[in-house]
């Protein structure tokens, strides 16, 4: 999971727009790796990858009819969160 406390510390000394840029990359562009964030300087991408990886550890359980997928995600503190992605009649995902 993304730890924005760590990210904010990493961004100290960076231009003010970097925080918004990083949030956009993670939550809008849905990048899977900081290497995909080519709008960020390479040194910053490397530091983010080392200290704040985007990997989500999860077990995925697709429904037999293909209309939903459950995921059990492991958090850094040892707790877990279960989530469900459901598809509706139009085929669009609902979230």
FENTAHU-V512276 format. One record per helix or strand of 3 or more residues. SS is the DSSP state (hx for helix, st for strand). FROM is the first residue (numbers start at 0). TO is the last residue. Records with the same first field share a line. If there is no record, write none. Layout:
SS = FROM-TO / FROM-TO
//
This chain:
hx = 3-9 / 16-26 / 33-35 / 41-50
st = 57-61 / 67-73 / 79-86
//
